[in-house]
């Protein structure tokens, strides 16, 4: 099966089901409580806050936030993830409000103290104006003084740690990831192959091609300022280390 839709790949639930073994691998799930604690500390989120998780997936952080006494709304367009998130929230005794909606249209003005977009869920849209709209909606949805955290790969970190090919073994698949940088570093282009991990059957079961837009820290700061935020700070990890030549991620924290 071949999936190739540069413009709307992120709307395809089949892609996200393929991606699930990488996105929700056991090590990452085990790290979720610590990540949630670090996110709240980095953003200075006060007790009993209203939190908006944009592109929430199964809501792994949202469930942890509720356990810590916060109220959480999780927004995503992938219904299977939302269904799984609702089931996990019920099992955990966590009341998370899961909403199926495109982040380009979700706005609840002055309703939240903190919003976040975590784990490289930014830059998916073909039109750069949609990235701006996404950030504008987040800003409008925050109360004055609220903050918005974006966790992604910056141009700087992508260049520093770039690999043309990676291999993983997950859930009965051998997964090959190929990366290219076209268009003068405006995007990163991805080609993923899912193969059977049975030695007698190395057939390609799925192939998908997609891309997402890359931002430098300077470009991200400009985008968030244009969206209405008054201050933008950058970090290289959830522990608050600087976004410098040693950073592996780009975390942008914008304050309304």
N, C-alpha and C positions, 0 to 999 in steps of 0.2 A: 504494500500500500504506500502511495506517495502523497504527501501533503505539501502543497506549495502555494501559499497565499500571502504575499508580502504585506498586503494591506490589512487583512482581517484574521491573520493566523491566531491571534490571541482570543478570538471568539469561538474557536473550535474546541468543544469539550473533549473530543478524542485526543487532541494534542496534550491536554492537561492530564488526562488519565495515563498517557504514555510517560509524561514528565514526573508523575507522582513518585516513582521509586527514587528519583534523584532529589526531588524537593523535600520529601518527607522520609529521608533515610533514618535509621535508628539513632545514629550519633546526633543528628540535628534535632530530632525529637527529644532526646535526652538533655540537650543543651537549652531547650525552650524556657524552663523556669528561670535559669540564670540570665538568659537574654532578656526576658521580660523585666526582671529586676534592674538590669543595666539600662534598658530603654527608659524606664521611669526615672531612674537617677540622672541619666544624661540630660533628659529633657526637663528635669525639675518638676515633674508632675506631682501636684498636691494630692493628699488623701481624698478619697471619695469624688474623683473627677469623672467627667463625661469624656469618653475616648472614642475616636473614630478611626477604624482600621480600614484603609482603602486598598482594594485588591487583597482581601484578607485570606483567600483560600479557605482552608478548613478552620481558620480562626485559632490556630495553636497559641498565639500570643494573647488574643482576646480572652480566651478561657482563663489564662493565668492572671490577666488583669482583673477579671471579675473575682477571682479567688482572693485578690488583694484588696477588695472593697470598692473597685471602680465599676462604673456603668459603661458598657461597650456596645457600639454598633459596628458590625462588620459588613462591608460592601464588596461584592464580587459579581461577575457575570457568568461564572461557571457553576451551573446548578448542581452537578455531582459533588463538587467540593462543599457547597453550602449545605447540602443534605447530610454529608458526612460530618460537617462541623456541628450541625444541630444535634446529631446523635451523640457526638463526643461531648458537647456541652451538657446535654441532659445527663449523660453518664457521670460527668464530673460535678453535677449539681450547680452548674454555672449558667446564669440567665444571660445569654448573649443574643442581641437582636441582629439576626442575619438578614441582609437585604440583597436581593438580586437586582442590580442596576449598573449601568455603565457609569464610571466615575466622571465622564464628561458631562453628565446630566444630573448627578447627585449633588444637591445643595440643600442644607438645612441651616439657614442663616443664624449666626450667633448661638449655636446649640452645643458646642464642644469646647473643652479646655485643651485638648491635645489630639492631634491627628498624625497618622503615620502611613507610610508606604514602604513596605519592608521587603528585602531580598530581591532586588533587581526587578521590580515590577513597574519601572518607569521608562519612558521612551519607546513604548510599543507602537504608538500611533504613527501612521504614514505622514500626516500633516503636523508640522511642528506647532501650529496654532492650537492643536488639540492638547499638547503638553501644557501650554499656557492656560488653556481653559480648565484643565485638571487642577492646576495649582490655584487658579482664581477661585474655583469651587471650594477647595480646601480652605482657603483664606476666608471666604465668606461664611463658611460653616463654623469657623472658630470664633469664640468670644475674644474681646480685646485683651491682649496679653497672652493669648494662647499660642501654642507652637506646633509646627509641622515638621516631622522628621522623614527624610527620604534616605533610604539605604540603597546604594546602587554601585555600579562600577564606573568610575570616572575615566576620562580619556587618559589622565596621568597614570592611574593604576593599571588600566588596560595595556598601555604601552610597556609599563615596567614588568608586568607578569604575563605578557602575551605568550600563548602556546597555540601552535597551529592545529594540534590534535591531542585529544585526551581519550582514555578508555576507562570504562567502568563495568562492573558486573553487578546487576541488581535484578532480583525477582525473576530469574529465569532468562534474562536478556544479557547479551554482550552489547554495550552501548558505546558507539564511537561518535565523538563530537569533533567537528571540524570548524575552524574559525577563519574568517577573512576580514580584512579591513578595507572596504572600498570607499570611494567618494571622499578621499582626503580626510579620513577619520571622522566623518559625520555619523557613521553607523558601524556596528559589528554584525557581520553576516554569519549565520549559524547553519550548519548542515549536520543533522543528527541521524545516525543509522542504528536501528534496533535489530539485532541479530539473535537467533536462537543460540543459547549457550551449550546445546548438545553437540558433542564433537562430531557426530555423524550427520548433523544438519546445520550447516553454517549459512543458511539462506537469510537474506535480508527480509525481515518481516514488515518493517515500517521504515520509511524515510521521510524526513520533514526538513524543509528549508524555511528559514525566517530571519528577520533582522530586527534590531532595535537601535534607537538613536543613542549616541554617546554625548555626554556633556563634560566639559572641563569645569573646574571649580569656578572660574571666572564666569563662564557661560551660565552655569546653574544659579549663581548669585544674581546675575542679571535677570534671568527668567523669573526667579522668585520675587525679586524686587518689582518687576513689571506686574506680577500677579497681585501685588498689594502688601507684601510683607515689608516690615520696617528694618529688620536686622537678619542677617544670615551668617551662621558660624559653621565651620567645617571640622570634621573629626575623621581620623583614620580607622577607628574601631569603636565599639560600644563602651570600651573602658575609658574613652575620652582622650586617647593619644592623638597627637597632631596629624593633620592630613599633609604628610610630607613624603619624601622619597622612600620611606619605609612602609607606607600605608598599603594595605591590600584592598580596602574598600573606601568608598567615599560616602560619608554621612553628612548630609546637609540639614542643619537645624534652623528653621526660619521662624521668626517671632512676628506676630501680628501687632 
